[in-house]
Amino acid sequence: MRNGLYQLWCVASAARGVAKSSFVRANSAMCEYVRTSNVLSRWTRDRQWEAAKALSQRVKKEYAAN
C-alpha cells in the first residue's frame, strides 16, 4: 500500500512540474508575442492613444496637487 501511494505521489509531483514548466513557457511565449506583435505595437503608437494617455496623466497630476 505504501509503495503504491509513493508511486502515485511521484507521478503527481512529476505532473505538477511538467504543468508548471509548460505554464512558464507559455507565459514567456505570450509575453514575447505581445512585444513583437505589429498590431499591438501600432496600437501603442496611435496618436489618439498617446493623447488619451497624456490626458490621463495630466488629470492624475492635477488630482494629486489638490
MMTF fields as JSON, N, C-alpha, C and O atoms, coordinates in Angstrom:
{
  "mmtfVersion": "1.0.0",
  "mmtfProducer": "UNKNOWN",
  "numBonds": 263,
  "numAtoms": 264,
  "numGroups": 66,
  "numChains": 1,
  "numModels": 1,
  "chainsPerModel": [1],
  "groupsPerChain": [66],
  "chainIdList": ["A"],
  "bondAtomList": [4, 2, 8, 6, 12, 10, 16, 14, 20, 18, 24, 22, 28, 26, 32, 30, 36, 34, 40, 38, 44, 42, 48, 46, 52, 50, 56, 54, 60, 58, 64, 62, 68, 66, 72, 70, 76, 74, 80, 78, 84, 82, 88, 86, 92, 90, 96, 94, 100, 98, 104, 102, 108, 106, 112, 110, 116, 114, 120, 118, 124, 122, 128, 126, 132, 130, 136, 134, 140, 138, 144, 142, 148, 146, 152, 150, 156, 154, 160, 158, 164, 162, 168, 166, 172, 170, 176, 174, 180, 178, 184, 182, 188, 186, 192, 190, 196, 194, 200, 198, 204, 202, 208, 206, 212, 210, 216, 214, 220, 218, 224, 222, 228, 226, 232, 230, 236, 234, 240, 238, 244, 242, 248, 246, 252, 250, 256, 254, 260, 258],
  "bondOrderList": [1, 1, 1, 1, 1, 1, 1, 1, 1, 1, 1, 1, 1, 1, 1, 1, 1, 1, 1, 1, 1, 1, 1, 1, 1, 1, 1, 1, 1, 1, 1, 1, 1, 1, 1, 1, 1, 1, 1, 1, 1, 1, 1, 1, 1, 1, 1, 1, 1, 1, 1, 1, 1, 1, 1, 1, 1, 1, 1, 1, 1, 1, 1, 1, 1],
  "groupList": [{"groupName": "MET", "atomNameList": ["N", "CA", "C", "O"], "elementList": ["N", "C", "C", "O"], "formalChargeList": [0, 0, 0, 0], "bondAtomList": [1, 0, 2, 1, 3, 2], "bondOrderList": [1, 1, 2], "singleLetterCode": "M", "chemCompType": "L-PEPTIDE LINKING"}, {"groupName": "ARG", "atomNameList": ["N", "CA", "C", "O"], "elementList": ["N", "C", "C", "O"], "formalChargeList": [0, 0, 0, 0], "bondAtomList": [1, 0, 2, 1, 3, 2], "bondOrderList": [1, 1, 2], "singleLetterCode": "R", "chemCompType": "L-PEPTIDE LINKING"}, {"groupName": "ASN", "atomNameList": ["N", "CA", "C", "O"], "elementList": ["N", "C", "C", "O"], "formalChargeList": [0, 0, 0, 0], "bondAtomList": [1, 0, 2, 1, 3, 2], "bondOrderList": [1, 1, 2], "singleLetterCode": "N", "chemCompType": "L-PEPTIDE LINKING"}, {"groupName": "GLY", "atomNameList": ["N", "CA", "C", "O"], "elementList": ["N", "C", "C", "O"], "formalChargeList": [0, 0, 0, 0], "bondAtomList": [1, 0, 2, 1, 3, 2], "bondOrderList": [1, 1, 2], "singleLetterCode": "G", "chemCompType": "PEPTIDE LINKING"}, {"groupName": "LEU", "atomNameList": ["N", "CA", "C", "O"], "elementList": ["N", "C", "C", "O"], "formalChargeList": [0, 0, 0, 0], "bondAtomList": [1, 0, 2, 1, 3, 2], "bondOrderList": [1, 1, 2], "singleLetterCode": "L", "chemCompType": "L-PEPTIDE LINKING"}, {"groupName": "TYR", "atomNameList": ["N", "CA", "C", "O"], "elementList": ["N", "C", "C", "O"], "formalChargeList": [0, 0, 0, 0], "bondAtomList": [1, 0, 2, 1, 3, 2], "bondOrderList": [1, 1, 2], "singleLetterCode": "Y", "chemCompType": "L-PEPTIDE LINKING"}, {"groupName": "GLN", "atomNameList": ["N", "CA", "C", "O"], "elementList": ["N", "C", "C", "O"], "formalChargeList": [0, 0, 0, 0], "bondAtomList": [1, 0, 2, 1, 3, 2], "bondOrderList": [1, 1, 2], "singleLetterCode": "Q", "chemCompType": "L-PEPTIDE LINKING"}, {"groupName": "TRP", "atomNameList": ["N", "CA", "C", "O"], "elementList": ["N", "C", "C", "O"], "formalChargeList": [0, 0, 0, 0], "bondAtomList": [1, 0, 2, 1, 3, 2], "bondOrderList": [1, 1, 2], "singleLetterCode": "W", "chemCompType": "L-PEPTIDE LINKING"}, {"groupName": "CYS", "atomNameList": ["N", "CA", "C", "O"], "elementList": ["N", "C", "C", "O"], "formalChargeList": [0, 0, 0, 0], "bondAtomList": [1, 0, 2, 1, 3, 2], "bondOrderList": [1, 1, 2], "singleLetterCode": "C", "chemCompType": "L-PEPTIDE LINKING"}, {"groupName": "VAL", "atomNameList": ["N", "CA", "C", "O"], "elementList": ["N", "C", "C", "O"], "formalChargeList": [0, 0, 0, 0], "bondAtomList": [1, 0, 2, 1, 3, 2], "bondOrderList": [1, 1, 2], "singleLetterCode": "V", "chemCompType": "L-PEPTIDE LINKING"}, {"groupName": "ALA", "atomNameList": ["N", "CA", "C", "O"], "elementList": ["N", "C", "C", "O"], "formalChargeList": [0, 0, 0, 0], "bondAtomList": [1, 0, 2, 1, 3, 2], "bondOrderList": [1, 1, 2], "singleLetterCode": "A", "chemCompType": "L-PEPTIDE LINKING"}, {"groupName": "SER", "atomNameList": ["N", "CA", "C", "O"], "elementList": ["N", "C", "C", "O"], "formalChargeList": [0, 0, 0, 0], "bondAtomList": [1, 0, 2, 1, 3, 2], "bondOrderList": [1, 1, 2], "singleLetterCode": "S", "chemCompType": "L-PEPTIDE LINKING"}, {"groupName": "LYS", "atomNameList": ["N", "CA", "C", "O"], "elementList": ["N", "C", "C", "O"], "formalChargeList": [0, 0, 0, 0], "bondAtomList": [1, 0, 2, 1, 3, 2], "bondOrderList": [1, 1, 2], "singleLetterCode": "K", "chemCompType": "L-PEPTIDE LINKING"}, {"groupName": "PHE", "atomNameList": ["N", "CA", "C", "O"], "elementList": ["N", "C", "C", "O"], "formalChargeList": [0, 0, 0, 0], "bondAtomList": [1, 0, 2, 1, 3, 2], "bondOrderList": [1, 1, 2], "singleLetterCode": "F", "chemCompType": "L-PEPTIDE LINKING"}, {"groupName": "GLU", "atomNameList": ["N", "CA", "C", "O"], "elementList": ["N", "C", "C", "O"], "formalChargeList": [0, 0, 0, 0], "bondAtomList": [1, 0, 2, 1, 3, 2], "bondOrderList": [1, 1, 2], "singleLetterCode": "E", "chemCompType": "L-PEPTIDE LINKING"}, {"groupName": "THR", "atomNameList": ["N", "CA", "C", "O"], "elementList": ["N", "C", "C", "O"], "formalChargeList": [0, 0, 0, 0], "bondAtomList": [1, 0, 2, 1, 3, 2], "bondOrderList": [1, 1, 2], "singleLetterCode": "T", "chemCompType": "L-PEPTIDE LINKING"}, {"groupName": "ASP", "atomNameList": ["N", "CA", "C", "O"], "elementList": ["N", "C", "C", "O"], "formalChargeList": [0, 0, 0, 0], "bondAtomList": [1, 0, 2, 1, 3, 2], "bondOrderList": [1, 1, 2], "singleLetterCode": "D", "chemCompType": "L-PEPTIDE LINKING"}],
  "groupTypeList": [0, 1, 2, 3, 4, 5, 6, 4, 7, 8, 9, 10, 11, 10, 10, 1, 3, 9, 10, 12, 11, 11, 13, 9, 1, 10, 2, 11, 10, 0, 8, 14, 5, 9, 1, 15, 11, 2, 9, 4, 11, 1, 7, 15, 1, 16, 1, 6, 7, 14, 10, 10, 12, 10, 4, 11, 6, 1, 9, 12, 12, 14, 5, 10, 10, 2],
  "groupIdList": [1, 2, 3, 4, 5, 6, 7, 8, 9, 10, 11, 12, 13, 14, 15, 16, 17, 18, 19, 20, 21, 22, 23, 24, 25, 26, 27, 28, 29, 30, 31, 32, 33, 34, 35, 36, 37, 38, 39, 40, 41, 42, 43, 44, 45, 46, 47, 48, 49, 50, 51, 52, 53, 54, 55, 56, 57, 58, 59, 60, 61, 62, 63, 64, 65, 66],
  "secStructList": [7, 2, 2, 2, 2, 2, 2, 2, 2, 2, 2, 2, 2, 2, 2, 2, 2, 2, 2, 2, 2, 2, 2, 2, 2, 2, 2, 2, 2, 2, 2, 2, 2, 2, 2, 2, 7, 2, 2, 2, 2, 2, 2, 2, 6, 7, 2, 2, 2, 2, 2, 2, 2, 2, 2, 2, 2, 2, 2, 2, 2, 2, 2, 2, 2, 7],
  "xCoordList": [0.83, 0.0, 0.867, 0.624, 1.871, 2.74, 3.491, 3.674, 3.923, 4.663, 3.776, 4.234, 2.524, 1.593, 1.341, 1.278, 1.196, 0.99, 2.226, 2.12, 3.401, 4.648, 4.765, 5.153, 4.427, 4.484, 3.48, 3.776, 2.301, 1.292, 1.78, 1.579, 2.423, 2.962, 4.045, 4.104, 4.903, 5.968, 5.386, 5.86, 4.367, 3.732, 3.067, 3.174, 2.382, 1.713, 2.733, 2.503, 3.853, 4.89, 5.487, 5.718, 5.734, 6.289, 5.299, 5.69, 4.022, 2.998, 2.895, 2.722, 3.001, 2.943, 4.12, 3.96, 5.304, 6.481, 6.343, 6.724, 5.795, 5.593, 4.576, 4.776, 3.491, 2.455, 3.006, 2.728, 3.785, 4.355, 5.325, 5.32, 6.152, 7.111, 6.393, 6.804, 5.322, 4.555, 3.922, 3.899, 3.407, 2.793, 3.829, 3.557, 5.019, 6.068, 6.469, 6.642, 6.616, 6.975, 5.876, 6.161, 4.636, 3.518, 3.438, 3.182, 3.654, 3.602, 4.71, 4.462, 5.924, 7.018, 6.796, 7.144, 6.217, 5.925, 4.874, 4.978, 3.865, 2.818, 3.388, 3.048, 4.248, 4.869, 5.71, 5.689, 6.445, 7.258, 6.374, 6.704, 5.26, 4.332, 3.787, 3.701, 3.424, 2.871, 3.913, 3.582, 5.168, 6.223, 6.464, 6.746, 6.354, 6.739, 5.562, 5.767, 4.36, 3.191, 3.088, 3.121, 2.963, 2.847, 1.573, 1.578, 0.49, -0.788, -0.72, -1.137, -0.198, -0.133, 0.868, 0.63, 1.973, 2.945, 2.39, 2.665, 1.603, 0.956, -0.071, -0.196, -0.806, -1.839, -1.231, -1.795, -0.09, 0.515, 1.127, 1.357, 1.399, 1.935, 0.845, 1.142, -0.386, -1.513, -1.599, -1.429, -1.859, -1.921, -3.033, -2.834, -4.194, -5.304, -4.955, -5.297, -4.268, -3.855, -2.89, -3.017, -1.924, -0.948, -1.637, -1.295, -2.593, -3.32, -4.132, -4.166, -4.781, -5.569, -4.667, -5.024, -3.498, -2.554, -2.05, -1.958, -1.724, -1.254, -2.34, -2.055, -3.577, -4.686, -4.867, -5.083, -4.779, -4.922, -3.834, -4.105, -2.602, -1.503, -1.679, -1.378, -2.169, -2.401, -3.477, -3.336, -4.554, -5.638, -5.135, -5.49, -4.314, -3.759, -2.9, -2.969, -2.079, -1.22, -2.055, -1.776, -3.081, -3.945, -4.698, -4.864, -5.145, -5.86, -4.927, -5.331, -3.685, -2.718, -2.334, -2.049, -2.326, -1.962, -3.044, -2.743, -4.287, -5.399, -5.577, -6.461],
  "yCoordList": [-1.204, 0.0, 1.258, 2.183, 1.292, 2.469, 2.66, 3.786, 1.55, 1.637, 2.238, 3.067, 1.827, 2.368, 3.852, 4.621, 4.252, 5.673, 6.491, 7.61, 5.919, 6.619, 6.805, 7.874, 5.757, 5.861, 6.893, 7.663, 6.9, 7.886, 9.3, 10.215, 9.474, 10.78, 11.213, 12.379, 10.272, 10.588, 11.022, 11.983, 10.315, 10.665, 12.037, 12.854, 12.283, 13.577, 14.709, 15.776, 14.491, 15.518, 15.808, 16.964, 14.756, 14.941, 15.687, 16.572, 15.336, 16.004, 17.477, 18.332, 17.769, 19.165, 19.956, 21.093, 19.339, 20.0, 20.259, 21.323, 19.287, 19.449, 20.551, 21.386, 20.555, 21.576, 22.966, 23.914, 23.091, 24.391, 24.853, 26.02, 23.938, 24.271, 24.697, 25.649, 23.993, 24.336, 25.712, 26.492, 26.013, 27.317, 28.425, 29.461, 28.21, 29.227, 29.462, 30.604, 28.377, 28.518, 29.226, 30.084, 28.872, 29.509, 30.99, 31.824, 31.313, 32.706, 33.522, 34.633, 32.983, 33.726, 33.872, 34.899, 32.845, 32.942, 34.013, 34.767, 34.082, 35.09, 36.492, 37.407, 36.665, 37.974, 38.388, 39.549, 37.44, 37.73, 38.107, 39.019, 37.413, 37.725, 39.145, 39.892, 39.506, 40.844, 41.907, 42.952, 41.646, 42.625, 42.805, 43.913, 41.731, 41.798, 41.917, 42.032, 41.893, 41.935, 43.288, 44.336, 43.248, 44.501, 45.248, 46.475, 44.525, 45.173, 45.906, 47.06, 45.243, 45.88, 47.021, 48.031, 46.885, 47.98, 49.197, 50.333, 48.966, 50.094, 50.748, 51.973, 49.939, 50.462, 51.326, 52.363, 50.917, 51.696, 52.988, 53.913, 53.07, 54.309, 55.183, 56.222, 54.783, 55.527, 56.909, 57.033, 57.934, 59.309, 59.491, 60.138, 58.924, 59.053, 58.382, 58.887, 57.231, 56.541, 57.413, 57.538, 58.019, 58.883, 60.1, 60.507, 60.678, 61.837, 61.454, 62.198, 60.302, 59.848, 59.562, 59.849, 58.994, 58.698, 59.992, 60.085, 60.992, 62.279, 62.957, 63.517, 62.911, 63.497, 62.804, 63.46, 61.499, 60.738, 61.107, 61.267, 61.24, 61.609, 63.021, 63.285, 63.941, 65.317, 65.377, 66.095, 64.618, 64.589, 64.018, 64.521, 62.974, 62.39, 63.401, 63.494, 64.169, 65.178, 66.284, 66.718, 66.737, 67.789, 67.303, 68.044, 66.07, 65.5, 65.364, 65.609, 64.976, 64.828, 66.185, 66.287, 67.223, 68.564, 69.164, 69.988, 68.768, 69.333, 68.614, 68.954],
  "zCoordList": [0.0, 0.0, 0.0, -0.776, 0.866, 0.918, -0.391, -0.853, -0.985, -2.239, -3.332, -4.118, -3.382, -4.37, -4.16, -5.119, -2.894, -2.595, -2.949, -3.452, -2.683, -3.012, -4.525, -4.996, -5.283, -6.745, -7.254, -8.168, -6.658, -7.039, -6.74, -7.539, -5.587, -5.215, -6.198, -6.586, -6.603, -7.564, -8.911, -9.517, -9.369, -10.642, -10.54, -11.454, -9.426, -9.243, -9.187, -9.757, -8.51, -8.422, -9.791, -10.145, -10.555, -11.897, -12.783, -13.544, -12.687, -13.496, -13.124, -13.993, -11.836, -11.4, -11.969, -12.412, -11.951, -12.513, -13.999, -14.487, -14.723, -16.165, -16.43, -17.313, -15.674, -15.867, -15.574, -16.309, -14.502, -14.146, -15.225, -15.618, -15.696, -16.745, -18.019, -18.682, -18.357, -19.555, -19.409, -20.362, -18.216, -17.981, -18.118, -18.724, -17.557, -17.629, -19.084, -19.509, -19.844, -21.258, -22.043, -22.878, -21.778, -22.484, -22.133, -23.002, -20.873, -20.437, -21.101, -21.568, -21.148, -21.772, -23.273, -23.856, -23.905, -25.339, -25.598, -26.566, -24.737, -24.903, -24.711, -25.461, -23.718, -23.486, -24.691, -25.1, -25.254, -26.434, -27.618, -28.376, -27.776, -28.869, -28.718, -29.692, -27.497, -27.262, -27.587, -28.148, -27.236, -27.509, -29.002, -29.458, -29.758, -31.166, -32.12, -33.328, -31.622, -32.5, -33.192, -32.547, -34.506, -35.273, -34.935, -34.834, -34.762, -34.472, -33.145, -33.047, -32.127, -30.813, -30.791, -30.13, -31.492, -31.483, -32.216, -31.828, -33.281, -33.959, -33.054, -33.034, -32.305, -31.42, -30.329, -29.978, -29.788, -28.708, -29.224, -28.445, -30.535, -31.107, -31.711, -32.301, -31.573, -32.133, -31.479, -30.266, -32.271, -31.75, -30.723, -29.695, -31.0, -30.05, -28.73, -27.66, -28.809, -27.589, -26.805, -25.587, -27.491, -26.819, -26.203, -25.092, -26.906, -26.379, -25.147, -24.167, -25.195, -24.047, -22.855, -21.712, -23.128, -22.049, -21.409, -20.185, -22.237, -21.72, -20.892, -19.833, -21.367, -20.624, -19.281, -18.262, -19.281, -18.045, -17.039, -15.849, -17.529, -16.635, -16.101, -14.937, -16.948, -16.503, -15.428, -14.437, -15.629, -14.643, -13.323, -12.257, -13.383, -12.152, -11.406, -10.18, -12.151, -11.516, -10.879, -9.761, -11.599, -11.06, -9.829, -8.86, -9.871, -8.729, -7.529, -6.392, -7.782, -6.694, -6.107, -4.914, -6.937, -6.471, -5.58, -4.717, -5.776, -4.98, -3.724, -2.938]
}
